[in-house]
Amino acid sequence: MKKYNDTTYAILGILTTDCKSGYEVKQLIDRSLHHFWKISYGQIYPALKLIVEEGLAEVSPAAASGRSDKREYHLTEKGLNTLREWLAQPLDQLPTERNEVLLKLFFGQYLSFEKKLVLLQDYERQLRIRYET
């Protein structure tokens, strides 16, 4: 199996949804993936170009659009199989992230118990908001 970067796999996955244009891909990222996966607008079109060049998707003019330059991307069988193979692979490494709360708690000996409690309560509140989103 040829290895692609994670952005390519993310966009292959997005193309399995109702999102077919580059703009719709970006909208989905902004609405949901951005909570745990960052993809900049500048990464989308080069990834879509690569996906088409590799035969993982086909591109066609948007049927419902009045714009002649709007294009829709549709996964090919090869693209869907590539996504499935990637999904079935074990993780290369455990995901890591910079966590300000853990950093502050690491140095928490310089913070009162009450302030640590407020910090954790605020973190819990923010996590609940993210969970509900």
N, C-alpha and C positions, 0 to 999 in steps of 0.2 A: 504494500500500500504506500503510495506516495504521501509524504508528510507535508501538510500546509500549516500556516500559522493559525493561531486561535481565532483571529478576526475572520479569516476565510471560513472556518467551521461555523462561527457564530452567524455569518451571513447566509451560509447554506441552510442553517436551521431556520432563520427568519424567512427565507424563501419558501419554506413549507407552510407558512401562514398565508393570509390574504395580502400580505405586503409584496408587491411585485415591482415597484419602481424604487429608484435610489432614494427619492424623497420619502416614500412610505417606510422604507427600511430605517431611515433616520428617525422618523416619527415613532416607530416601535421601540427603538433604542431609547429615545428620550422618555417614553411613557413607562417602560418596564425594565429593560436590561440595565439601565444606568445605575440602578441600585447596587448591582454587583459586578457589572462588566462595562468598562468604558471603551467606546469606539468613537473616534472623532469623525466629523463629517468628511475630512480629508482622507480618511482611510477607506471609506465606503466605495467610492467609484473605482479606485485602483483595484480593490478586492473584487468588485463585480467584473471588471475587465479581465482579471486573471481567471475568474470562475468561467467566463465565456470561452477564453482562449484554451482552457484545459478541458473543455467539453462537459463541464459540470452543470452548465445552464445554457439556455438559448435566449437570445434577446430578440424582441420584436417591437414594432411601434405600438403604443398603447391604443387599444381599440376605442375606448370610451372617451379618450382625451381629444380635445379640439386642437391640441398642440402637436405639430409634426415632429418636434424634437423629444417628446416624452417617450421613454422606452420601458418596456416591461420585461422582467427576467423570470424565466420558468426553469425549474430544475429538470435536468435530464435524469434518466435512470442511473447513469454513472454518478451524477451528483448526489442523488438520494442514497446510493450504495456507499459512496465516500462518507457521507454524513453518518450513516448507520455503523460503518466500520470504526469511525472515530469515536462515536458514542460508546461502543463496546470495549474500547481500549482502556486499560487501567490508567489511573492518573500518573503522569510523569513525576509530579511532586505535589505535596500538600499545598493548597493555596495559602498564601500568607498575605497579610495586609498590615498597613501601619495603623495601629490602634492607639489613639491618644489616651483613651481611658486606661488601658493597661500600662502605658508609659507613666502616666501620672500616679497610678497605684504603685508601680515599681519604686517610685521615689516618695511614696506616701508617708514615710516617717516624718516628713516635714510639714505634714498637713494634719489638722485635728481630725478626730474620729467623726465629728459632726460634719465637717466639710467633705470628708470622704463619702459619707452617707449621702449628702446632697449630690455629689458628683455621680454616684451610682444610681440614685433615683432619677436624675436627669437623663442619664444614659438609658435607663429602662424605659422612660417615657418616649425618648426618641426611637428606640427599637420597636416599641409598640406602634408608633405612627408608621414606621417603615413596614412593619408586618401587615398593618391594615391596608396599606397602599398596594 
